[in-house]
């Protein structure tokens, strides 16, 4: 009841995505569209904020919400952006870019941060602090895991992020911790390992 994916964010880039989203908007004007922002695979971490801002600029008018993805397990080094100084820099740059769009008369598009399921309590507290400090609108927990605990499949040694039933307890722990740390100040969006209504209620 699991899947390992190692595709990562391979795509033709934000401009190409924007073109496809315009077609979606024309065909399904009421569809709710969330756009995942990430850095290019070959962009060094110290320049990552520039990629996030460029992606935001390309899709801002077409998105209902934006996600700062700093936790994909399939982009080498990306999870290093979850450390507080790096997260502050990236999230602050995205928040500033959004503020410029709003000051120019555009609507305020919500921005959320997406985290990994392996973060400990101290790291999650840092994420909450950065989200509040930069005016983010919520946190998404979680991306797939690199853990293989309890996996019996012969494919368990393969590279990539693990989704499905084995992710559920990690995602649930992360959602609970974020809820406690945020104290009602931020919406927490729970994803990962949900296979039934009972899982979703949990």
Backbone as JSON, one array per atom type, in Angstrom:
{
  "sequence": "XXXXXXXXXXXXXXXXXXXXXXXXXXXXXXXXXXXXXXXXXXXXXXXXXXXXXXXXXXXXXXXXXXXXXXXXXXXXXXXXXXXXXXXXXXXXXXXXXXXXXXXXXXXXXXXXXXXXXXXXXXXXXXXXXXXXXXXXXXXXXXXXXXXXXXXXXXXXXXXXXXXXXXXXXXXXXXXXXXXXXXXXXXXXXXXXXXXXXXXXXX",
  "N": [[0.83, -1.2, 0.0], [1.89, 1.24, -0.84], [4.04, 3.63, -2.5], [6.98, 4.35, -4.27], [8.41, 7.19, -5.49], [10.56, 8.75, -7.77], [10.6, 10.8, -9.53], [10.58, 13.55, -9.09], [10.55, 17.09, -9.7], [10.49, 17.29, -12.51], [10.0, 19.14, -15.39], [8.82, 21.49, -17.88], [9.22, 24.03, -17.0], [8.28, 27.19, -15.38], [7.1, 29.09, -17.09], [6.03, 27.54, -19.15], [4.23, 26.07, -17.67], [2.49, 28.12, -16.89], [1.29, 28.72, -19.33], [-0.19, 26.36, -19.77], [-1.89, 26.51, -17.57], [-3.43, 28.74, -18.2], [-5.05, 27.7, -20.21], [-6.43, 25.8, -18.72], [-7.86, 27.47, -16.99], [-9.54, 28.7, -18.84], [-11.08, 26.57, -19.69], [-12.1, 25.35, -17.34], [-13.31, 27.42, -15.43], [-14.01, 27.61, -12.71], [-12.33, 25.96, -11.31], [-10.19, 25.12, -8.58], [-6.93, 26.03, -8.18], [-3.82, 25.08, -7.12], [-0.43, 25.93, -6.93], [2.71, 24.52, -6.97], [5.73, 25.69, -5.89], [9.17, 25.55, -6.67], [12.76, 25.11, -6.58], [15.13, 25.08, -9.32], [16.79, 22.07, -10.25], [19.54, 22.32, -10.6], [20.18, 24.7, -9.42], [22.06, 26.39, -7.01], [21.7, 26.19, -3.41], [22.03, 28.66, -2.14], [21.12, 30.44, -3.99], [18.52, 29.84, -4.32], [16.16, 31.24, -3.58], [15.76, 33.07, -5.63], [14.81, 31.48, -7.72], [12.34, 30.61, -6.67], [10.96, 33.04, -6.5], [10.93, 33.81, -9.21], [9.34, 31.77, -10.25], [6.95, 32.27, -8.88], [6.31, 34.8, -9.98], [5.72, 34.06, -12.59], [3.37, 32.56, -12.41], [1.55, 33.77, -10.74], [-0.89, 35.22, -11.21], [-2.54, 33.2, -12.0], [-3.0, 31.35, -10.08], [-4.75, 29.93, -7.26], [-3.75, 29.4, -4.81], [-0.4, 29.29, -3.51], [2.45, 27.19, -3.09], [5.28, 26.91, -1.15], [7.62, 24.77, -1.74], [9.83, 23.14, 0.06], [10.7, 20.67, 0.61], [10.71, 18.43, -1.03], [11.68, 15.11, -1.6], [13.13, 14.43, -3.8], [14.72, 16.3, -5.04], [17.97, 17.04, -5.05], [19.49, 18.11, -2.06], [17.46, 19.94, -1.48], [15.95, 19.84, 0.89], [17.54, 21.07, 2.71], [16.74, 23.67, 2.72], [14.84, 23.88, 4.65], [15.93, 24.5, 7.06], [16.14, 27.02, 9.55], [17.45, 29.66, 8.93], [17.75, 29.55, 6.11], [15.12, 28.97, 5.31], [13.83, 31.24, 6.22], [14.98, 33.17, 4.54], [14.18, 32.32, 1.93], [11.35, 32.18, 2.15], [10.81, 34.75, 3.0], [11.59, 36.2, 0.71], [9.71, 35.31, -1.16], [7.38, 36.22, 0.1], [7.82, 38.98, -0.03], [7.77, 39.37, -2.79], [5.13, 38.72, -3.31], [3.88, 40.76, -1.86], [4.59, 42.97, -3.38], [3.07, 42.5, -5.68], [0.5, 42.69, -4.65], [0.5, 45.35, -3.75], [0.54, 46.5, -6.21], [-2.03, 46.28, -6.99], [-3.1, 43.76, -7.41], [-4.87, 40.73, -6.45], [-4.54, 39.15, -3.23], [-2.78, 36.31, -3.08], [-2.91, 33.31, -1.32], [-0.12, 31.9, 0.46], [1.59, 28.96, 1.24], [3.7, 26.82, 3.23], [5.42, 23.84, 2.51], [6.33, 20.94, 4.24], [8.7, 18.4, 5.28], [8.23, 14.98, 6.5], [10.07, 14.18, 8.38], [10.99, 16.09, 10.13], [12.02, 17.27, 13.33], [10.67, 18.3, 16.57], [11.83, 20.8, 17.27], [12.68, 21.78, 14.8], [10.24, 21.96, 13.49], [9.05, 23.9, 15.07], [10.6, 26.06, 14.33], [9.76, 26.31, 11.65], [7.09, 27.08, 11.99], [7.51, 29.53, 13.29], [8.83, 31.0, 11.28], [6.86, 31.01, 9.29], [4.85, 32.54, 10.54], [6.25, 34.92, 10.96], [6.78, 35.82, 8.38], [4.34, 36.13, 7.23], [3.02, 34.01, 6.05], [0.35, 31.84, 4.96], [-0.3, 29.33, 5.9], [0.6, 25.87, 6.62], [1.68, 22.97, 4.96], [1.59, 19.57, 5.57], [2.4, 16.37, 4.85], [5.32, 16.16, 2.66], [6.43, 13.25, 0.71], [8.26, 10.55, 2.38], [11.67, 9.72, 3.22], [12.17, 7.61, 4.75], [12.21, 4.06, 5.35], [11.03, 2.44, 7.14], [9.56, -0.49, 8.31], [8.85, -1.35, 5.8], [8.35, -4.0, 3.58], [8.67, -4.73, 0.98], [10.6, -5.85, -1.86], [11.52, -3.7, -3.25], [12.25, -1.78, -1.44], [14.74, -0.65, -1.06], [15.12, 1.1, -3.07], [15.75, 4.33, -4.53], [14.15, 7.49, -3.75], [11.03, 9.17, -2.87], [8.79, 7.99, -0.43], [5.41, 7.26, -0.48], [1.98, 6.78, 0.67], [0.5, 4.18, 2.75], [2.65, 3.63, 4.7], [3.56, 6.19, 5.21], [1.62, 7.44, 6.68], [1.62, 7.43, 9.68], [3.83, 9.09, 10.21], [3.15, 11.49, 8.89], [0.82, 12.14, 10.29], [1.83, 12.52, 12.88], [3.39, 14.77, 12.39], [1.49, 16.67, 11.57], [0.0, 16.87, 13.95], [1.96, 17.88, 15.71], [2.56, 20.35, 14.51], [0.08, 21.6, 14.72], [-0.14, 21.87, 17.47], [2.1, 23.51, 17.99], [1.54, 25.79, 16.47], [-0.73, 26.74, 17.65], [-3.35, 27.46, 16.83], [-2.93, 29.65, 15.24], [-2.3, 29.34, 12.59], [-3.53, 27.76, 9.62], [-3.34, 24.24, 9.19], [-2.57, 22.0, 6.75], [-3.27, 18.76, 6.18], [-1.66, 16.09, 4.63], [-0.75, 12.96, 3.14], [-0.5, 9.58, 3.22], [-3.23, 9.19, 3.39], [-5.95, 7.19, 3.06], [-8.55, 6.65, 3.48], [-11.79, 7.74, 4.76], [-11.61, 7.72, 7.51], [-8.87, 8.01, 7.95], [-8.58, 10.62, 7.0], [-10.17, 12.07, 8.82], [-8.68, 11.62, 11.12]],
  "CA": [[0.0, 0.0, 0.0], [2.83, 2.35, -0.89], [4.65, 3.91, -3.79], [8.21, 5.13, -4.26], [8.54, 8.02, -6.68], [11.8, 9.51, -7.86], [10.51, 11.71, -10.68], [10.88, 14.91, -8.7], [9.77, 18.13, -10.35], [10.89, 17.44, -13.92], [8.97, 19.81, -16.18], [9.35, 22.46, -18.85], [9.42, 25.32, -16.37], [7.12, 27.97, -14.93], [6.43, 29.75, -18.22], [5.23, 26.52, -19.82], [3.11, 25.79, -16.76], [1.54, 29.24, -16.97], [0.54, 28.53, -20.57], [-1.17, 25.29, -19.56], [-2.9, 26.97, -16.62], [-4.37, 29.63, -18.9], [-6.01, 26.82, -20.89], [-7.28, 25.23, -17.67], [-8.76, 28.54, -16.53], [-10.54, 28.94, -19.87], [-11.94, 25.38, -19.79], [-12.74, 25.13, -16.03], [-13.09, 28.69, -14.71], [-14.23, 27.5, -11.27], [-11.38, 25.02, -10.69], [-9.24, 25.67, -7.61], [-5.6, 25.64, -8.64], [-2.67, 25.34, -6.26], [0.82, 25.77, -7.68], [3.86, 24.13, -6.18], [6.93, 26.41, -6.3], [10.41, 24.89, -6.28], [13.96, 25.58, -7.26], [15.67, 24.19, -10.34], [17.67, 21.05, -9.7], [20.94, 22.73, -10.65], [20.36, 25.99, -8.74], [22.6, 26.21, -5.66], [20.77, 26.59, -2.35], [22.15, 30.08, -1.8], [20.4, 31.23, -5.0], [17.19, 29.22, -4.48], [15.08, 32.21, -3.45], [15.52, 33.68, -6.94], [13.96, 30.55, -8.48], [10.99, 30.65, -6.11], [10.35, 34.31, -6.88], [10.68, 33.76, -10.65], [8.18, 30.89, -10.46], [5.78, 33.03, -8.41], [5.99, 35.85, -10.95], [5.17, 33.45, -13.8], [2.06, 31.9, -12.24], [0.79, 34.42, -9.68], [-2.25, 35.6, -11.61], [-3.29, 32.01, -12.4], [-3.09, 30.43, -8.94], [-5.61, 30.23, -6.11], [-2.8, 29.4, -3.7], [0.97, 28.92, -3.89], [3.12, 26.36, -2.09], [6.75, 26.94, -1.12], [8.02, 23.39, -1.5], [11.23, 23.05, 0.48], [10.82, 19.36, 1.24], [10.66, 17.3, -1.95], [12.83, 14.23, -1.38], [13.75, 14.06, -5.07], [15.6, 17.36, -5.53], [19.13, 16.96, -4.15], [19.8, 19.25, -1.2], [16.34, 20.87, -1.27], [15.48, 19.85, 2.28], [18.37, 22.01, 3.46], [16.03, 24.95, 2.79], [13.93, 23.88, 5.8], [16.64, 25.08, 8.2], [15.52, 28.34, 9.78], [17.97, 30.82, 8.17], [17.44, 29.38, 4.69], [13.68, 29.09, 5.14], [13.5, 32.66, 6.41], [15.38, 33.88, 3.33], [13.34, 31.93, 0.8], [9.96, 32.56, 2.41], [10.78, 36.21, 3.01], [11.66, 36.67, -0.67], [8.4, 35.03, -1.77], [6.41, 37.14, 0.71], [8.07, 40.32, -0.57], [7.29, 39.38, -4.18], [3.67, 38.78, -3.24], [3.51, 42.11, -1.39], [4.7, 43.89, -4.52], [1.93, 42.27, -6.56], [-0.69, 43.23, -3.97], [0.62, 46.81, -3.8], [0.24, 46.9, -7.59], [-3.46, 46.17, -7.24], [-3.55, 42.38, -7.62], [-5.42, 40.06, -5.27], [-3.55, 38.5, -2.36], [-2.83, 34.86, -3.24], [-2.34, 32.65, -0.14], [1.14, 31.17, 0.33], [1.78, 27.96, 2.29], [5.0, 26.14, 3.23], [5.26, 22.38, 2.58], [7.45, 20.41, 5.0], [9.0, 16.96, 5.27], [7.73, 14.28, 7.69], [11.15, 13.79, 9.3], [11.43, 17.2, 10.98], [11.75, 17.11, 14.77], [9.86, 19.36, 17.18], [12.53, 22.08, 17.21], [12.66, 22.24, 13.41], [8.86, 22.35, 13.19], [8.83, 25.18, 15.75], [11.23, 27.07, 13.46], [8.9, 26.5, 10.48], [5.95, 27.87, 12.45], [7.99, 30.89, 13.56], [9.09, 31.65, 9.99], [5.56, 31.22, 8.63], [4.19, 33.67, 11.19], [7.06, 36.13, 10.79], [6.77, 36.27, 6.98], [2.97, 36.3, 6.78], [2.5, 32.86, 5.29], [-1.06, 31.57, 5.27], [-0.5, 27.99, 6.41], [1.67, 24.88, 6.44], [1.23, 21.68, 4.44], [2.37, 18.46, 6.13], [3.82, 16.45, 4.52], [5.81, 15.54, 1.44], [6.82, 11.86, 0.97], [9.35, 10.31, 3.32], [12.82, 8.92, 2.81], [12.21, 6.46, 5.65], [11.72, 2.79, 4.83], [10.67, 1.66, 8.32], [8.43, -1.4, 8.19], [8.57, -1.71, 4.41], [8.8, -5.37, 3.31], [8.84, -4.91, -0.46], [11.99, -5.92, -2.34], [11.89, -2.39, -3.78], [12.41, -0.8, -0.35], [16.05, 0.0, -1.11], [15.18, 2.02, -4.2], [15.78, 5.77, -4.21], [12.92, 8.23, -3.98], [10.14, 9.47, -1.75], [7.79, 6.96, -0.15], [4.06, 7.72, -0.15], [1.05, 5.7, 0.97], [0.23, 3.78, 4.14], [3.77, 3.8, 5.64], [3.76, 7.6, 5.51], [0.53, 7.95, 7.51], [1.95, 7.81, 11.07], [4.76, 10.23, 10.2], [2.39, 12.68, 8.53], [-0.1, 12.46, 11.39], [2.65, 13.08, 13.97], [3.81, 16.11, 12.0], [0.3, 17.53, 11.63], [-0.32, 17.09, 15.37], [2.98, 18.75, 16.3], [2.37, 21.7, 13.97], [-1.15, 22.14, 15.32], [0.2, 22.26, 18.84], [3.06, 24.62, 17.97], [0.93, 26.98, 15.88], [-1.71, 27.22, 18.61], [-4.5, 28.05, 16.18], [-2.58, 30.86, 14.49], [-2.09, 29.0, 11.18], [-4.15, 26.53, 9.14], [-2.43, 23.13, 8.89], [-3.17, 21.14, 5.73], [-2.73, 17.42, 6.35], [-1.59, 15.19, 3.48], [0.22, 11.87, 3.31], [-0.99, 8.32, 3.77], [-4.69, 9.19, 3.56], [-6.56, 6.17, 2.18], [-9.94, 6.43, 3.87], [-12.37, 8.84, 5.5], [-11.1, 7.66, 8.88], [-7.54, 8.63, 7.92], [-8.75, 12.06, 6.83], [-10.65, 12.6, 10.1], [-7.54, 11.6, 12.06]],
  "C": [[0.86, 1.25, 0.0], [3.4, 2.49, -2.29], [5.91, 4.71, -3.57], [8.29, 5.88, -5.58], [9.87, 8.74, -6.65], [11.8, 10.45, -9.06], [10.88, 13.14, -10.31], [10.01, 15.89, -9.47], [10.12, 18.34, -11.81], [9.74, 18.03, -14.72], [9.63, 20.83, -17.08], [9.48, 23.86, -18.28], [8.14, 26.1, -16.13], [6.38, 28.64, -16.08], [5.53, 28.76, -18.96], [4.01, 26.16, -18.97], [2.05, 26.88, -16.85], [0.69, 29.12, -18.23], [-0.53, 27.46, -20.43], [-2.27, 25.73, -18.61], [-3.89, 27.94, -17.24], [-5.44, 28.81, -19.61], [-6.96, 26.19, -19.88], [-8.3, 26.26, -17.2], [-9.87, 28.79, -17.54], [-11.55, 27.8, -19.93], [-12.75, 25.17, -18.51], [-12.55, 26.38, -15.18], [-13.27, 28.59, -13.2], [-13.26, 26.57, -10.56], [-10.47, 25.75, -9.72], [-7.86, 25.13, -7.94], [-4.55, 26.06, -7.62], [-1.41, 25.07, -7.06], [1.97, 25.57, -6.72], [5.09, 24.88, -6.72], [8.16, 25.66, -5.81], [11.59, 25.48, -7.01], [14.35, 24.59, -8.35], [16.69, 23.25, -9.7], [19.12, 21.52, -9.61], [21.2, 24.1, -10.02], [20.94, 25.75, -7.35], [21.65, 26.75, -4.61], [20.84, 28.08, -2.05], [21.45, 30.98, -2.82], [18.96, 30.75, -5.17], [16.06, 30.24, -4.45], [14.74, 32.87, -4.79], [14.61, 32.79, -7.8], [12.52, 30.59, -7.99], [10.26, 31.92, -6.53], [10.03, 34.31, -8.37], [9.46, 32.89, -10.95], [6.9, 31.6, -10.02], [5.36, 34.06, -9.45], [5.31, 35.26, -12.19], [3.74, 32.97, -13.63], [1.12, 32.65, -11.3], [-0.66, 34.67, -10.05], [-3.14, 34.4, -11.9], [-3.56, 31.06, -11.24], [-4.1, 30.9, -7.9], [-4.81, 30.17, -4.81], [-1.46, 28.91, -4.21], [1.61, 28.16, -2.74], [4.64, 26.51, -2.24], [7.2, 25.53, -0.74], [9.52, 23.36, -1.2], [11.53, 21.65, 1.0], [10.69, 18.19, 0.28], [11.88, 16.42, -1.73], [13.61, 13.94, -2.66], [14.55, 15.18, -5.73], [16.79, 17.41, -4.58], [19.36, 18.26, -3.38], [18.63, 20.14, -0.84], [15.92, 20.96, 0.19], [16.35, 20.71, 3.19], [17.71, 23.37, 3.6], [15.03, 25.0, 3.94], [14.6, 24.41, 7.06], [16.24, 26.55, 8.34], [16.12, 29.49, 8.98], [17.61, 30.74, 6.69], [15.95, 29.54, 4.43], [13.23, 30.54, 5.28], [13.82, 33.44, 5.13], [14.46, 33.59, 2.16], [11.91, 32.43, 0.98], [9.82, 34.08, 2.44], [10.81, 36.8, 1.6], [10.33, 36.46, -1.39], [7.35, 35.99, -1.21], [6.58, 38.56, 0.16], [7.58, 40.43, -2.01], [5.77, 39.45, -4.22], [3.21, 40.18, -2.83], [3.59, 43.12, -2.53], [3.51, 43.73, -5.47], [0.66, 42.88, -5.95], [-0.67, 44.76, -4.0], [0.32, 47.35, -5.19], [-1.22, 46.71, -7.97], [-3.98, 44.77, -7.48], [-4.09, 41.8, -6.32], [-4.28, 39.4, -4.48], [-3.73, 36.99, -2.46], [-2.2, 34.21, -2.0], [-1.06, 31.88, -0.47], [1.28, 30.23, 1.52], [3.17, 27.34, 2.15], [4.75, 24.64, 3.35], [6.52, 21.75, 3.17], [7.56, 18.89, 4.87], [8.48, 16.3, 6.54], [8.81, 13.94, 8.7], [11.57, 14.9, 10.25], [11.08, 16.93, 12.44], [11.0, 18.34, 15.29], [10.52, 20.73, 17.07], [12.49, 22.65, 15.79], [11.25, 22.68, 13.01], [8.52, 23.68, 13.86], [9.45, 26.32, 14.93], [10.36, 27.36, 12.24], [7.7, 27.37, 10.86], [6.37, 29.33, 12.67], [8.23, 31.65, 12.26], [7.78, 31.95, 9.28], [4.85, 32.43, 9.23], [4.93, 34.97, 10.93], [6.94, 36.7, 9.38], [5.36, 36.42, 6.42], [2.45, 35.19, 5.91], [1.11, 32.5, 5.81], [-1.32, 30.16, 5.78], [0.7, 27.1, 6.12], [1.04, 23.59, 5.94], [2.16, 20.61, 4.96], [1.75, 17.14, 5.66], [4.08, 15.97, 3.09], [6.09, 14.06, 1.74], [8.04, 11.75, 1.88], [10.49, 9.55, 2.66], [12.97, 7.68, 3.68], [11.69, 5.21, 4.95], [11.29, 1.87, 5.97], [9.44, 0.8, 8.04], [8.11, -1.84, 6.78], [9.17, -3.09, 4.11], [9.11, -5.62, 1.84], [10.3, -5.03, -0.85], [12.46, -4.59, -2.92], [12.22, -1.37, -2.72], [13.75, -0.07, -0.39], [16.15, 1.01, -2.25], [15.14, 3.48, -3.73], [14.42, 6.38, -4.45], [12.11, 8.43, -2.72], [9.05, 8.43, -1.64], [6.47, 7.61, 0.25], [3.2, 6.52, 0.19], [1.0, 5.37, 2.45], [1.42, 3.96, 5.09], [4.03, 5.26, 6.03], [2.77, 8.11, 6.55], [0.95, 8.32, 8.93], [2.91, 8.99, 11.15], [4.03, 11.53, 9.9], [1.48, 13.11, 9.67], [0.65, 13.06, 12.58], [3.04, 14.51, 13.65], [2.65, 17.1, 12.05], [-0.03, 17.88, 13.08], [0.67, 18.06, 16.01], [2.81, 20.19, 15.8], [1.14, 22.37, 14.56], [-0.88, 22.67, 16.73], [1.1, 23.49, 18.85], [2.44, 25.91, 17.44], [-0.15, 27.56, 16.79], [-2.89, 27.94, 17.98], [-4.2, 29.28, 15.35], [-2.42, 30.61, 12.99], [-2.93, 27.77, 10.82], [-3.06, 25.48, 8.86], [-3.16, 22.22, 7.91], [-2.5, 19.77, 5.82], [-2.8, 16.6, 5.07], [-0.58, 14.09, 3.79], [-0.39, 10.67, 3.97], [-2.49, 8.26, 3.96], [-5.32, 8.23, 2.55], [-8.03, 5.93, 2.49], [-10.47, 7.69, 4.56], [-11.84, 8.89, 6.93], [-9.71, 8.3, 8.96], [-7.66, 10.14, 7.84], [-9.24, 12.71, 8.12], [-9.52, 12.66, 11.11], [-6.6, 12.76, 11.78]]
}
